[in-house]
Amino acid sequence: MCRSRISEQYKNVFLDCLDKEQSTDLIKIKKQLSDIIPFYEEDKLFYDNISKSFLEWKETGEVYIEESLVSDLILVYERLEDEESKLVLDWYIKFKIALTIIQSVTIVEGMYPYPTNHSRIELGKIAASKIKKNGEMYCIEDYLLNTELYLISETWICETYLLEDRCEPQKNDIVLDIGAYKGETSIWFAKKVGESGKVYSFEIMPSHVSFLENNIYNNGFDTTIQVVKKGLWDESTKLGIIESGDASKCITSEGEMYIEVITMDSFVEENKLQSVDFIKMDIEGAELRALKGGINTIKTFKPKLAICAYHKYQDIIQIPLWLKSIVPEYRIYLAQKTPVAHSIVLYATAI
């Protein structure tokens, strides 16, 4: 992996953005980056550096990228298992740069289409044929779910949390579904693992847990799925949280309410789990800390992983590098299976 690949990406995106600036009245469609990028305020320096680099390039023709960022990205490219994953990372970098400059998801989607199997229109058509409304519930494959329609599409049609023939939940697997929301993923996992499998469904928000428990009961998965009303972290403590629909996030200072968090390792030990086969994680930027709290579990069982890697700009770097450092035999993949911004997933398997 050479540095020129990254430099060329920046330069090409800058050229594309310059063209859009000159041909489109962006004032009418631009939004504040804080409204369209998760954790923008925490990662503001990264986005400021992109904007600064773009302005310097327009003046000098030279592309400046922080050396530390280039070096880290090279390491990630080297650790990705296949060219398909590297192309997804190419796309992700370009999308991030363009979004920072153009400040419009709609325009950037047109510049760099999502590397997915289905466009948003195609997905909508498939969803309309497969998902039926039943009162307040949605029905798919004879399962009833009270949750958001788009989440059913992402989980059941896009199958966001598996990578075909490489990283999939199997019959009899023990699954940790971390960040279960209202249960659409837990029900999907329960179908995959069967009666002899087990799904531990972690959800911290009381307002979500009631939906989660009802969805489990309505689909007859009371014995397959166990709800855990705690979050995962790198230590056992209490954290303040800010509630924001399906994107509630943990903070270490004062929040709107406080929740109990534990480590994955302590949960596995206390529940005497003899194996952990699959871990799915979507916990609004807390992924790396939760993974570090499960270092012994991951090193011991080497579970298959499907980890959201888009919440913080360093996730795409820090998560794969950390995983390879503790389990060198992990094969790391990236995929963007859902045609919406901010949904890239990292998959890992040691099988």
C-alpha positions as CSV (number, residue, x, y, z in Angstrom):
1,M,0.0,0.0,0.0
2,C,1.6,3.3,-1.1
3,R,0.9,6.8,0.1
4,S,0.0,7.9,-3.4
5,R,-3.3,5.9,-3.2
6,I,-4.4,8.1,-0.3
7,S,-3.1,11.4,-1.8
8,E,-4.8,10.7,-5.1
9,Q,-8.1,10.1,-3.3
10,Y,-7.9,13.5,-1.6
11,K,-6.8,15.2,-4.9
12,N,-9.6,13.6,-6.9
13,V,-12.2,14.4,-4.3
14,F,-11.0,18.0,-4.2
15,L,-11.4,18.3,-7.9
16,D,-14.9,16.8,-7.8
17,C,-15.8,19.2,-5.0
18,L,-14.4,22.2,-6.8
19,D,-16.6,21.3,-9.8
20,K,-19.7,21.0,-7.6
21,E,-18.9,24.3,-5.9
22,Q,-18.8,26.0,-9.3
23,S,-21.9,24.4,-10.7
24,T,-24.3,24.1,-7.9
25,D,-25.9,26.7,-5.6
26,L,-24.8,25.0,-2.4
27,I,-26.1,27.8,-0.1
28,K,-29.6,26.5,-0.5
29,I,-28.8,22.9,0.4
30,K,-25.9,23.0,2.7
31,K,-26.4,22.0,6.3
32,Q,-24.3,22.3,9.4
33,L,-21.9,19.4,9.7
34,S,-23.0,18.9,13.2
35,D,-26.4,18.0,11.8
36,I,-25.2,15.4,9.3
37,I,-22.1,13.8,10.9
38,P,-22.2,11.7,14.0
39,F,-20.0,13.0,16.9
40,Y,-19.0,16.1,14.8
41,E,-18.1,18.2,17.8
42,E,-15.8,15.5,19.3
43,D,-14.1,15.0,15.9
44,K,-14.1,18.6,14.8
45,L,-10.4,18.9,14.4
46,F,-10.4,16.1,11.9
47,Y,-13.0,17.8,9.8
48,D,-11.4,21.2,10.2
49,N,-8.2,19.6,8.8
50,I,-10.0,18.4,5.7
51,S,-11.4,21.9,5.1
52,K,-8.0,23.5,5.6
53,S,-6.4,21.1,3.3
54,F,-9.0,21.8,0.6
55,L,-8.4,25.6,0.9
56,E,-4.6,25.1,0.7
57,W,-5.0,22.9,-2.3
58,K,-7.0,25.5,-4.1
59,E,-4.3,28.0,-3.5
60,T,-1.2,25.9,-4.1
61,G,-2.2,22.8,-5.8
62,E,-0.6,20.7,-3.1
63,V,-2.5,18.2,-1.0
64,Y,-1.6,18.2,2.7
65,I,-2.6,15.3,4.9
66,E,-1.4,14.7,8.4
67,E,1.4,12.2,8.4
68,S,0.0,10.3,11.3
69,L,-3.4,9.8,9.5
70,V,-1.6,8.6,6.3
71,S,0.5,6.1,8.3
72,D,-2.6,4.8,10.1
73,L,-4.6,4.4,7.0
74,I,-1.8,2.5,5.3
75,L,-1.8,0.1,8.2
76,V,-5.5,-0.4,7.9
77,Y,-5.3,-1.1,4.2
78,E,-2.6,-3.7,4.8
79,R,-4.7,-5.5,7.3
80,L,-7.8,-5.7,5.2
81,E,-8.3,-9.2,3.9
82,D,-9.5,-8.5,0.3
83,E,-9.5,-5.9,-2.4
84,E,-13.3,-5.5,-2.1
85,S,-12.8,-4.3,1.5
86,K,-10.0,-1.9,0.3
87,L,-12.3,-0.5,-2.3
88,V,-15.0,0.1,0.4
89,L,-12.4,1.9,2.4
90,D,-11.5,4.0,-0.7
91,W,-15.2,4.9,-1.0
92,Y,-15.5,5.7,2.7
93,I,-12.6,8.1,2.7
94,K,-13.9,9.9,-0.4
95,F,-17.4,10.2,1.0
96,K,-16.1,11.6,4.3
97,I,-13.9,14.2,2.6
98,A,-16.7,15.3,0.2
99,L,-19.3,15.5,2.9
100,T,-17.0,17.7,4.9
101,I,-16.6,20.1,2.0
102,I,-20.0,20.0,0.3
103,Q,-22.1,19.7,3.5
104,S,-24.9,17.9,1.7
105,V,-25.6,14.2,2.0
106,T,-27.8,14.3,-1.1
107,I,-25.1,15.7,-3.4
108,V,-22.3,13.5,-2.0
109,E,-24.5,10.4,-2.5
110,G,-24.7,11.4,-6.2
111,M,-20.9,11.9,-6.4
112,Y,-20.0,8.7,-4.7
113,P,-22.9,6.1,-4.8
114,Y,-23.0,3.6,-2.0
115,P,-21.2,0.4,-2.7
116,T,-24.3,-1.7,-1.9
117,N,-26.2,-4.5,-3.6
118,H,-29.3,-2.4,-3.8
119,S,-30.0,1.3,-4.4
120,R,-32.3,3.1,-2.1
121,I,-35.1,2.9,-4.6
122,E,-34.5,-0.8,-5.2
123,L,-34.4,-1.5,-1.5
124,G,-37.7,0.3,-1.1
125,K,-39.3,-1.9,-3.7
126,I,-38.0,-5.0,-2.1
127,A,-39.2,-3.9,1.3
128,A,-42.7,-3.1,0.0
129,S,-42.9,-6.6,-1.3
130,K,-41.6,-8.4,1.8
131,I,-42.7,-6.3,4.7
132,K,-46.4,-5.9,5.5
133,K,-48.1,-3.7,8.0
134,N,-50.2,-5.5,10.7
135,G,-51.7,-2.9,12.9
136,E,-48.9,-1.2,14.8
137,M,-46.6,-4.1,13.8
138,Y,-44.6,-5.0,10.7
139,C,-44.6,-8.6,9.5
140,I,-41.6,-10.1,7.6
141,E,-41.1,-13.9,7.1
142,D,-44.0,-14.5,9.6
143,Y,-42.2,-12.6,12.3
144,L,-44.0,-9.6,13.9
145,L,-41.9,-6.5,14.9
146,N,-42.9,-3.3,16.5
147,T,-40.0,-1.1,15.5
148,E,-39.0,1.3,12.7
149,L,-39.5,0.1,9.1
150,Y,-36.0,1.2,7.9
151,L,-34.4,-0.9,10.7
152,I,-36.2,-4.0,9.5
153,S,-35.0,-3.3,6.0
154,E,-31.4,-2.9,7.1
155,T,-31.4,-6.0,9.2
156,W,-33.6,-8.5,7.3
157,I,-33.2,-7.4,3.7
158,C,-29.7,-5.8,3.5
159,E,-28.5,-8.3,6.2
160,T,-26.2,-5.7,7.5
161,Y,-24.7,-7.9,10.2
162,L,-23.4,-10.7,8.1
163,L,-20.9,-11.0,5.3
164,E,-21.9,-13.8,3.0
165,D,-19.7,-16.9,3.2
166,R,-17.2,-15.2,5.4
167,C,-18.8,-13.9,8.6
168,E,-22.3,-15.3,9.4
169,P,-24.2,-16.4,12.4
170,Q,-24.8,-20.2,12.4
171,K,-27.1,-22.7,14.0
172,N,-26.3,-23.2,17.7
173,D,-24.2,-20.0,18.0
174,I,-24.0,-18.0,21.2
175,V,-24.6,-14.3,20.1
176,L,-24.0,-11.1,21.9
177,D,-26.3,-8.5,20.3
178,I,-24.9,-5.3,21.8
179,G,-27.2,-2.3,21.1
180,A,-30.4,-4.2,20.5
181,Y,-32.7,-1.2,20.3
182,K,-36.3,-2.6,19.9
183,G,-35.2,-6.1,19.0
184,E,-35.2,-6.3,15.2
185,T,-31.6,-7.6,15.2
186,S,-32.1,-10.0,18.2
187,I,-35.1,-11.6,16.5
188,W,-33.1,-11.9,13.3
189,F,-30.2,-13.6,15.2
190,A,-32.6,-15.9,17.0
191,K,-33.9,-17.1,13.7
192,K,-30.4,-17.8,12.5
193,V,-29.1,-19.6,15.6
194,G,-32.2,-21.8,16.1
195,E,-33.6,-23.4,19.3
196,S,-30.2,-24.6,20.4
197,G,-28.6,-21.2,20.1
198,K,-28.7,-18.3,22.4
199,V,-28.9,-14.5,22.0
200,Y,-28.0,-12.1,24.8
201,S,-29.7,-8.8,23.9
202,F,-28.0,-5.8,25.5
203,E,-30.1,-2.6,25.7
204,I,-29.7,0.3,28.1
205,M,-32.7,2.5,27.4
206,P,-35.9,1.7,29.4
207,S,-38.1,3.1,26.7
208,H,-36.5,0.6,24.2
209,V,-36.5,-2.4,26.5
210,S,-40.3,-2.6,26.7
211,F,-40.5,-2.8,22.9
212,L,-37.6,-5.3,22.9
213,E,-39.3,-7.6,25.4
214,N,-42.7,-7.4,23.7
215,N,-41.1,-8.3,20.3
216,I,-39.3,-11.2,21.9
217,Y,-42.6,-12.5,23.5
218,N,-44.7,-12.0,20.4
219,N,-42.3,-14.1,18.3
220,G,-41.9,-16.9,20.9
221,F,-38.2,-16.4,21.6
222,D,-38.5,-16.1,25.4
223,T,-36.0,-19.0,25.9
224,T,-33.7,-18.2,23.0
225,I,-33.2,-14.5,23.7
226,Q,-32.2,-13.1,27.1
227,V,-32.5,-9.3,27.7
228,V,-29.6,-7.7,29.5
229,K,-30.5,-4.2,30.7
230,K,-27.0,-3.0,31.0
231,G,-24.4,-1.5,28.7
232,L,-20.9,-2.7,27.9
233,W,-17.8,-0.6,28.6
234,D,-14.2,-1.0,29.5
235,E,-15.0,-1.0,33.2
236,S,-18.0,-1.6,35.4
237,T,-19.4,1.6,36.6
238,K,-22.4,4.0,36.0
239,L,-22.5,6.4,33.1
240,G,-24.6,9.4,32.2
241,I,-26.4,9.1,28.9
242,I,-28.2,11.4,26.5
243,E,-31.3,9.9,24.9
244,S,-31.8,10.5,21.2
245,G,-34.2,7.9,19.7
246,D,-32.2,5.0,18.3
247,A,-28.9,7.0,18.7
248,S,-28.6,7.5,22.4
249,K,-25.0,7.8,23.5
250,C,-23.0,7.3,26.7
251,I,-21.0,10.2,28.1
252,T,-18.7,10.2,31.1
253,S,-19.9,13.5,32.5
254,E,-23.5,14.3,33.6
255,G,-26.2,13.1,31.3
256,E,-30.0,13.0,31.3
257,M,-30.0,9.7,33.2
258,Y,-27.6,7.2,34.5
259,I,-27.2,3.6,33.5
260,E,-25.1,0.6,34.6
261,V,-22.3,-0.5,32.4
262,I,-20.2,-3.7,32.8
263,T,-17.4,-5.3,30.9
264,M,-18.0,-8.1,28.5
265,D,-15.4,-10.2,30.3
266,S,-17.3,-9.9,33.6
267,F,-20.6,-10.7,31.9
268,V,-19.1,-13.9,30.3
269,E,-17.5,-14.9,33.6
270,E,-20.6,-14.3,35.8
271,N,-22.9,-16.1,33.4
272,K,-20.4,-19.0,33.0
273,L,-20.6,-18.9,29.2
274,Q,-18.6,-21.7,27.6
275,S,-18.4,-20.0,24.3
276,V,-19.2,-16.7,22.5
277,D,-19.5,-17.3,18.8
278,F,-20.7,-14.0,17.3
279,I,-20.7,-10.4,18.5
280,K,-22.7,-7.6,16.9
281,M,-22.1,-4.1,18.2
282,D,-23.9,-0.8,17.4
283,I,-23.5,1.4,20.4
284,E,-23.1,4.9,19.2
285,G,-19.3,5.4,19.4
286,A,-18.7,3.2,22.5
287,E,-17.7,0.2,20.3
288,L,-13.9,0.3,21.0
289,R,-14.3,0.8,24.7
290,A,-16.7,-2.1,24.9
291,L,-14.4,-4.3,22.8
292,K,-11.5,-3.5,25.2
293,G,-13.7,-4.6,28.1
294,G,-14.0,-8.0,26.3
295,I,-10.3,-8.6,25.6
296,N,-10.2,-11.9,27.3
297,T,-13.5,-13.1,25.7
298,I,-12.2,-12.1,22.3
299,K,-8.8,-13.7,22.7
300,T,-10.2,-16.9,24.2
301,F,-13.2,-17.6,21.9
302,K,-12.2,-15.6,18.8
303,P,-15.9,-14.9,18.0
304,K,-17.1,-13.7,14.6
305,L,-17.6,-9.9,14.8
306,A,-19.9,-7.4,13.1
307,I,-18.9,-4.0,14.5
308,C,-20.3,-0.6,13.4
309,A,-17.2,1.5,12.5
310,Y,-18.6,4.8,11.5
311,H,-19.6,6.7,14.6
312,K,-16.2,8.4,15.3
313,Y,-13.7,9.2,12.5
314,Q,-11.0,7.1,14.2
315,D,-13.2,4.0,14.5
316,I,-12.3,2.9,11.0
317,I,-8.6,3.0,12.1
318,Q,-8.5,2.1,15.7
319,I,-11.0,-0.8,15.8
320,P,-9.3,-3.0,13.1
321,L,-5.8,-2.2,14.3
322,W,-6.7,-3.1,17.9
323,L,-8.4,-6.3,16.9
324,K,-5.4,-7.5,14.8
325,S,-3.1,-6.7,17.7
326,I,-4.9,-9.1,20.1
327,V,-6.0,-11.7,17.6
328,P,-3.5,-11.7,14.7
329,E,-5.3,-14.5,12.9
330,Y,-8.5,-12.4,12.5
331,R,-9.4,-11.7,8.9
332,I,-10.8,-8.2,8.6
333,Y,-13.4,-7.0,6.1
334,L,-15.3,-3.9,5.5
335,A,-18.7,-3.5,3.8
336,Q,-21.4,-0.9,3.3
337,K,-24.5,-2.9,2.9
338,T,-27.1,-0.3,3.5
339,P,-27.7,2.7,1.1
340,V,-27.6,5.4,3.7
341,A,-24.8,7.5,5.1
342,H,-22.9,6.4,8.2
343,S,-23.5,2.6,8.1
344,I,-20.2,1.0,7.3
345,V,-19.5,-2.3,9.2
346,L,-16.3,-4.1,10.1
347,Y,-16.4,-7.9,10.0
348,A,-13.8,-10.2,11.6
349,T,-13.5,-13.9,11.6
350,A,-10.7,-16.3,12.6
351,I,-12.3,-19.3,11.0
